[in-house]
Amino acid sequence: MKLPWQTSVSKPSNESSGSIFIDDMDAAKKVEDLLIKKRSIDKQIDTIQSACNHKNKVMRMIHIGSMHEVRWVCEDCSKVLGWPTATESDRFLGKKS
C-alpha cells in the first residue's frame, strides 16, 4: 500500500563531514559520555554536601517529580534537609492561620 505522505526517522547532522545523517553509534557514545560526566558531577556534589555542616538552613520551594514542595534546604550547599512544620510552611507561603 502506498501512502500519500512519507515519514523518516533520520535526523539531519550538525557535522561538517558532508553526511546528512547522524550515526546512531555517535549519538549513543555522546549520551554515554554525558552520563559518565553526570555521575562524576553527582559524586562531587555528594562529597561537598556530606562535608557541609548545614549551619544556614532556609525554606524553599523545590521541584519534586511533577510537583513543588516547601522544604528546609541548606543555603550553602543546596542539600534538602527536611520538611517544615505546618505552621512554618503556612508562614512561608503567607497563609493566615
N, C-alpha and C positions, 0 to 999 in steps of 0.2 A: 504494500500500500504506500503510495507516495503522498507525503504530507505537503500542504501548501506553504509551510514555513520550514526553516532549518534551525537546528539548535547545535550549539557547540559548547563543550566543556573546557576547551583550550583557553588559556589566558595569554594576552599579549605580554611579551617580555620587555623588561626595562633594560636589558643588557644591550650593549652596542655591538654584539658579535654578529648581528645580522639575522639571527634566529628570531622568529616572531612568536615562539612558544617557550614557556618556562619548562625546564626539565623538572619532572616531579622529584627526582633524586636531589636536585639542587634545593628545592623547597624543603624537602624533608631534612636535609643537612642543616639548612638555616634555622629551621624550627628547633632541631636538636641542640644546636649551638646556643640558641637563645634560652632554652630550658636549662642548660648547664649553667649559663650565666645567672639565671634567675635563682637557681638553687644556691649558688655561691653568695649572691646578694642576701638571700633569706638567712643563710648561716651567719653572715656578718651582722645583720640586724639582730638576730637572736643573741649573738655574743655581746653586742652593745647593750641590749635591753637587760640581759642577765647581770651585767656588771653595774647597771644603774641602781641607785638607792631610792629612786622614785620619791624624792622629797617634795616635788612640786606637782601635786595632782589637781586636775581641773575636770569639770564636767564638760563633755562634748557630745554632739550628735555624731554617731558613727554609722557607717553603712554596713549592715549585716545581711547578706543574701540580697533579697529584694526590698528590705525594709531599712529604716533608720531607727536607732535606739539611743537613749541617753545613757552614757557610761562615764565612769571615772577613768581618766586617761593621764598618764604621766606626761607632763608638759615638756620634759627634757628629752625623752626617748620615744614618745608616742605609743608606749605599750598600754593596752587596755587592761585596767586594774580591777574593775568590778562594777557592780550596779549601785546606783544611789538609792537611798530610801525613797518611798513615795513622796514624802514631804520635800526632800531635796530635789527630786525630779520635777515636782509641781512648781517649786520656786524657780528652778532653772527655766522651765517652759513659760513662766509668767502666769500660771493658773492661780486663781483665787481660791483659797480653802474655806 
